[in-house]
């Protein structure tokens, strides 16, 4: 699928982008891989690791539509990973969050349409389901923009879908590297926001593989959600530092106790496949789509009314040993 194709990743110097590039260079022969991001130092550092002939590094911001249109010339696939992701930072800097996560999403879809990109996948977050913080609300708005873009495309070939998943083990700014830093610095305790807290848990490689698979599955308009385990924050702390006590510091601005990836209000739109869910669009497209059968022939079944995919009620929780193992393979 990726062989001899050009692919652009916005925010490509982030954790996802680097793992995605590593994966496709190992398993495919892309024509071009374009890293589109605004930090020249991160691009320079990434170019030391990935300097193959197919690699291209474009300085640019998703807030700049003209630059995006230029960068997407001749591109077949786009992954939109750029976002302001820190929940407290978004609460304190709301307009910056909106400019990047909402207006930036609009610019990406318009650039894709202008260049007749074949397929676009936007990365979402569990915080976009029933959002209580601005980051989640901005990503929900982004999700809606990308789904509706399938109608904006009209008769053009460009198709848009969204991938939503939970906390990525070891990604920048997440709790695992934060705990590791405290442990390595000899901290005498770990700060816990709330001992009841749970989160969905996925590795970077699982996230990359899920996105790649959904390029094959997508018809346009789907919101893909993987079936992944949950973790309890106390189990994570015990896995990383069993001898350290913890202190409760309280939930941060805009933070939830638990996360949801498939809200109960969308249960009438949700289909269950063997290893993932699909939330169908709320709007009708001009092109007919049967989302119960995807492009590779997998068949989905409607979930029960009121079904909710909730991190605190997930049937699969990681054990402490499983958390240790996942942290180990993530290099943490």
N, C-alpha and C positions, 0 to 999 in steps of 0.2 A: 504493500500500500504506500509506503513512504519512499520506496526505491524510485530514484530519478524524479522526485518531487521536491518542490521548494516549500519550506515551512517557516513561519515567523512566530516567535514567542515574545509577547509583551511582558515586561518585567522578567526577562529571561536570565538575569544574573542572580535571581533568588534561588532558594533551595530546590523548588520544583524544576525550574529551568535547567539548572546544572545536572540534576539527575535525569531529566528527560533527554538532554543532549547526549549524556553518557550512554544512555540506553539505545537511542536510535543510531548512534555511530557504531555501536557494537553489533547491532542486529540488522541494520539496513544500509542502503547506499543512497542517501539523499542527494539531490542535485545542489540544494542550498539550504543552510540552516541560518536564519537571521535572528540575532539577539537584539531586541529593541528595548532599550532602557535608558535612564537618564544619568546614571552614575558612571563617569568615565574610569574611575579607579577600579570599580568592580568589574567593568568590562576588560580593562587591562589585565587584571588578575585572572579572569576567566580565560582570556586569550592565551595565557601561558599554559593552561591545562588543555584547552581545546583549540588547536591551531591548524586543523585539517583544511584542505583546500576548499571544502564546501562551506566553511564557517564565514559568516559575515557579522560585523558588529556595528550597529547603528545607534548613535546617540540620539535620543529623542524622548519626548514626554507624551503620554497618551492624551494630555490636554491639548496637544498640537495636531489638529486634524490634517493640515497640509503635509506635515512631516510623515504622518502615518500613511497617507495616500501614496506618497513617494516611496516609502519603505516597502509597501505591499505590492509594488509592481511585479507581475510575474509570479506571485505567490499562490500556491495551491491550497495550503492548509494554514490556519491561524489558531494559536492557543492564546487566549487572553488571560494572563496570570497577574498582570500589574494591578496593584491595589494598595491603598493605605489600610493596614490590617489590625493595628493595635487598638483595642477597644477603648481604653482610657484616652489615648491620644485623639481619637475621633470625637470623643465627648468634649474635649477641651478645644478642639480645632475643627468645628463642624463644617465650615465652608470648604476647608482644604480637603476634607474627606469627600464631600459632595462633588467637588471639581474633578477629583481623580476617579472616584468609583462610579459616579453617575454620568457626568459629562464625558469622562474618558471612555466609558463603555459606549456611549453614543458615537463618539468619534471613531472607535474601532469598527463598529458595524457599518458606518458610512464609508470608511476607507475600504472595507472588505467588499461592499457592494460596488464601489467605484472601480475596483480592480477585478471584479468577477471572480473573487476567491471561491474555491470549490466548497470547502467546509470550514466552519468556525466553531470551536468549543470554548466557552467561557467557564472559568473556574469560579465556583460559588463557595459557600460555607454553610455549616449547620446553623450559624447565627442568623442566616437569612430567613429561616423558618420561624414564624411567630416572633419577629424581632422585638427586643426591648431596648436595644442600643442603636446608635446611629450607624455604626459599622454594619450591623446586620440589616438595618433598614436600607442603607445605600446599596448593599449587595442584592437585596430583594428587588430594588428598583432596577439594578443592572440585569438581573435574571429576566425580569419582565421585558426589558428592552431587547434582549437577545432573542427571546421567544417571539415577540411581535415582529422582529426583523424578517422573519420568514414570510410575512405578508407584505412587508415593505419591498421585499425583493421582487414581488410580482412574478413575471415570467422569467426572470434571471435565474441562473443556476445555483446561486449561493444559498447554502443552508446553514442554519445556526442551531446549536444545542447547548445545554448547560450541564456541567458535572458538579454535584454537591457532595462534599464529604467532610469528615470531622477533623479533629486535631491531628496534625502530622508529627510523628515522633521525631524530635530533634530539629525541627525547623526553627529558623531564626526567630527569637522572641518568645518561643514556647516554654512551657514549664520545665521540661526535661533538661535542656542545657542550663537553665537558671538554677535548678537544684544541683546539677553537677558542678557548676561554678562555686556555689556555696560550700558544697562538700569538699572540693579541692582546696578551698581557702581556709578550711578548718572551722567552719561554722559550728556553733554549739547547739543549734536547733534548725529546723526547717519551718518556714512560714507557710501556713495552710490557710487559704481563704475561708473555707467552711468544710468541716469533716464529712458532710453529706454529699459533697460535690462529685459528679460523674461526668465523663466525657467520652464521646466516640473516639476510637483510636485507629490510626492507619499509618503504615510506613510510607516513606517517600516512594519506594519502588512500587508498592501496591497502587499508590495514586497515579504514578506514571503509566503503569500497565492498564489501569482502568480507563484512563483517557485514550490511550492508543486503541483499546478494544472498542471504545465508543465511537471513534471515527469510522470503524467498520459497521457498527450497529445503527448509527443515526440515520433517520429520515429527514430530520429537521423539526424542531419544536419540542423535543423531549427534554426533561430534566432527569438526569441519571443519578441514582443514589446507590452506592455499594452496600452490601451487607457486611458490616464490620463489627468487631467487638467493642465493648465499653471498658473503661477502667474506673475504679474508685480512687479518688485522690489520695486517700490514706494508704491504699495498697501500693500506689506508685511511690509514695514516700518510704514505705517499708521495704520495697524492692531496691531502692537506691541507697538507703541509709538505715538499715534495721536498728542500729544502736542509737540513732539520734532521736531526741524528743522533738515534738512539734509544738508550735504556738498558733492559735487562731487569730488571724489579723483582720478578718471580715472581707466580704465580697467587694471587689473593686467597682468603680463607677461603670454602670451598664452591664455588669456581669450576671449570668444566670447560674443557678445551682445545677441544672441539667440542660442538655441540648436536645433539640428535636430536628430530624431531617425530613420526615414525612409527616406534616401536621394532620390531625384528625379532620380538619376542615377541608383537606384535599383528598380524603379517603375515597370519594366517588371518582376521583381522577387517577388514582394510584393503581398500578399494575405490579404484581410480584413475579419476577423471573427467578431462576435458580440461584443466582449469586448477586442479584441487584433488584432495585425497584425503579420504575419509571413513573414520574408524575406527568400526566398528559397536559397539554396546554388548556387553559380555560377558554380560549377564543378559537373560533373556527378559521381554518386556513382556506385559501382559495384552491389549494390542491388537496385532494382527498388523501387521508392517511389512516391506516389501521395500525395503531401503535401496539396492539397486542401481538403482532408478529414483526420482528425487527429485520434489518437488512441481511442478517446472516441466518435467518430462519428460526431464531429462538422465540418461544411462545410464552407470553405473560398471562397471568390470571388476575382478575379483579380482587382486591383485598376486601375484607369485611368492612361494612360501614362503621365509621368511628375509629378505624385502625390508626395508630400513631406510632411512628418509629422514634422511640424516646430513649435517650442514653441511660436513664435510671431504671427503665423497664425492659431493657434489652435482654433477650434470653441468653446472650453470650457475653460473659464478663471474663476478662483475663485474670488468671491467677497470678500470684506474686512471682512464681517461677517463670511464667510465660512473659511477664513484663520484663524480668531480668534478661531473658533470652532475646526479646525484641530490641531492648536497649543495646545489647551486645552486638547484634548484627547491624544496628544503626551506628555503631561506633561510639557509643556514649557510655 
